[in-house]
């Protein structure tokens, strides 16, 4: 668990060092995995229909409903490693 948390924290640093911007889908995946790992299941109502960015973020996070924090952390670390290989 401590190793996973350390890897998760390092991945947060590594993702900021990417030399190219990931695609919107990749950014949404990172966002939703991060939120699921740190905050758990999505709460509250979906943003209004004119808040396209907020709605996309909410929907991406909602798809992970029920995933435990450790799984979300590991998937986040794996995704950052994949992006680092592609964009660093």
Buried (B, 14 or more C-beta within 10 A) or exposed (E): EEEBEEBBEEBBEBBEEBEEEBEEEBBBBBBBBBBBBEEBEBEEEEBEEEEEEEBBBBBBBEBBEEBEBEBBBBBBBEBBBEBBEEBE
